[in-house]
Amino acid sequence: MKHSVLEDPSLNGYTRHVLSRLEPEVLASLTEHQFSAIRHAIDEARPISRHPIDIRGVIPLVFVRFYFVVLAGRDRRDGTRVRERRLRDTLSSVVGALVLGAVILLPIAAVLLMIAYGIKSFLGIDLDPTHHMRDFLT
């Protein structure tokens, strides 16, 4: 095929860019039918900006350039939205389980410590004879 990517005026910029990434020998070996099928597939898969607000710019500083992009519009990401909701639900379940565990386990641990201290006192065991629990509580 003697079809040059850069010579075809009907190619859009994105399709031209993707086709220019092919090796010239591979591109030259394509038949017209293969070329038009690949071109059609690239055109259909082209990312289209459907945002009512699409602001892009560059902020040049002395030694570096920063770019910014502001996009706004209706949310059309059905698959992404489902994944985000599933992640949010999982995260909230984990946080809920941790809070519930803390609410249940902390009072139980406090009661068990008081029981252990009572048993220790009843048996007359002094871990530190100079200090007692009431010294810490007052």
C-alpha positions as CSV (number, residue, x, y, z in Angstrom):
1,M,0.0,0.0,0.0
2,K,1.4,3.4,-0.9
3,H,-0.7,5.3,1.5
4,S,1.2,7.9,3.5
5,V,-0.3,8.8,6.9
6,L,0.8,12.3,6.7
7,E,-0.6,12.8,3.1
8,D,-4.2,11.9,3.9
9,P,-6.1,15.2,4.7
10,S,-9.1,13.3,6.0
11,L,-7.2,11.9,9.0
12,N,-7.9,13.6,12.3
13,G,-5.0,14.4,14.6
14,Y,-5.5,11.5,16.9
15,T,-5.7,8.9,14.2
16,R,-2.7,10.4,12.4
17,H,-0.7,10.3,15.7
18,V,-1.6,6.6,16.4
19,L,-0.9,5.5,12.8
20,S,2.4,7.4,12.8
21,R,3.5,5.2,15.7
22,L,3.4,2.1,13.4
23,E,6.6,1.1,11.7
24,P,6.7,2.4,8.2
25,E,7.2,-1.1,6.7
26,V,4.1,-2.4,8.6
27,L,2.1,0.6,7.5
28,A,3.2,0.2,3.9
29,S,2.2,-3.5,3.9
30,L,-1.4,-2.8,4.7
31,T,-4.0,-3.2,2.0
32,E,-6.6,-0.4,1.5
33,H,-9.2,-2.5,3.3
34,Q,-7.0,-3.2,6.3
35,F,-6.0,0.4,6.5
36,S,-9.6,1.7,6.4
37,A,-10.6,-0.9,9.0
38,I,-7.8,0.1,11.4
39,R,-8.5,3.8,10.7
40,H,-12.2,3.3,11.5
41,A,-11.4,1.4,14.7
42,I,-9.0,4.2,15.9
43,D,-11.6,6.9,15.0
44,E,-14.3,5.0,17.0
45,A,-12.0,4.6,20.0
46,R,-10.8,8.2,20.0
47,P,-11.2,9.9,23.3
48,I,-13.8,12.5,22.9
49,S,-14.0,15.4,25.3
50,R,-17.7,15.8,26.2
51,H,-17.3,18.3,29.0
52,P,-19.2,21.5,29.0
53,I,-16.3,23.1,30.9
54,D,-12.9,22.2,29.5
55,I,-10.2,24.7,30.7
56,R,-6.6,23.8,30.1
57,G,-3.6,26.0,30.6
58,V,0.1,26.3,31.3
59,I,1.7,28.3,34.0
60,P,5.3,29.1,33.0
61,L,7.7,29.8,35.9
62,V,11.4,30.6,35.7
63,F,12.8,27.0,35.6
64,V,9.6,24.9,35.3
65,R,6.2,24.9,33.6
66,F,3.1,23.6,35.3
67,Y,-0.1,22.7,33.5
68,F,-3.6,22.6,34.8
69,V,-6.8,21.0,33.6
70,V,-10.3,21.8,34.8
71,L,-13.1,19.5,33.5
72,A,-16.7,19.6,34.6
73,G,-19.9,18.0,33.3
74,R,-22.4,15.3,33.8
75,D,-21.0,12.1,35.3
76,R,-21.2,9.3,32.6
77,R,-18.8,6.9,34.2
78,D,-21.2,4.0,34.9
79,G,-18.5,1.3,35.5
80,T,-16.3,3.7,37.5
81,R,-19.2,4.8,39.6
82,V,-20.0,1.2,40.6
83,R,-16.4,0.5,41.5
84,E,-16.2,3.7,43.6
85,R,-19.4,2.8,45.4
86,R,-18.2,-0.8,46.1
87,L,-14.9,0.6,47.4
88,R,-16.7,3.2,49.6
89,D,-19.0,0.5,51.0
90,T,-16.1,-1.8,51.8
91,L,-14.2,1.0,53.5
92,S,-17.2,2.1,55.5
93,S,-17.7,-1.6,56.6
94,V,-14.2,-1.9,57.8
95,V,-14.3,1.4,59.7
96,G,-17.6,0.4,61.2
97,A,-16.3,-2.9,62.3
98,L,-13.2,-1.3,63.9
99,V,-15.4,1.3,65.8
100,L,-17.8,-1.4,66.9
101,G,-14.9,-3.6,68.0
102,A,-13.4,-0.7,70.0
103,V,-16.8,0.1,71.6
104,I,-17.3,-3.5,72.7
105,L,-13.7,-4.5,73.6
106,L,-12.6,-1.4,75.6
107,P,-15.2,-1.8,78.3
108,I,-14.6,-5.6,78.4
109,A,-10.9,-5.0,78.8
110,A,-11.5,-2.4,81.6
111,V,-13.7,-4.9,83.5
112,L,-11.2,-7.7,83.1
113,L,-8.4,-5.5,84.4
114,M,-10.5,-4.5,87.4
115,I,-11.2,-8.2,88.1
116,A,-7.5,-9.1,87.8
117,Y,-6.6,-6.2,90.1
118,G,-9.2,-7.4,92.6
119,I,-7.9,-11.0,92.5
120,K,-4.3,-9.7,92.9
121,S,-5.3,-7.5,95.9
122,F,-7.3,-10.4,97.5
123,L,-4.3,-12.7,97.2
124,G,-2.1,-10.0,98.7
125,I,0.3,-9.8,95.8
126,D,2.1,-6.5,95.5
127,L,3.9,-5.9,92.3
128,D,5.2,-2.5,93.5
129,P,4.9,-2.2,97.3
130,T,5.4,1.6,97.2
131,H,2.5,2.3,94.8
132,H,-1.1,1.3,94.8
133,M,-3.9,1.8,92.3
134,R,-5.7,4.4,94.4
135,D,-2.5,6.5,94.2
136,F,-2.8,6.6,90.4
137,L,-6.5,7.3,90.5
138,T,-6.2,10.3,92.8
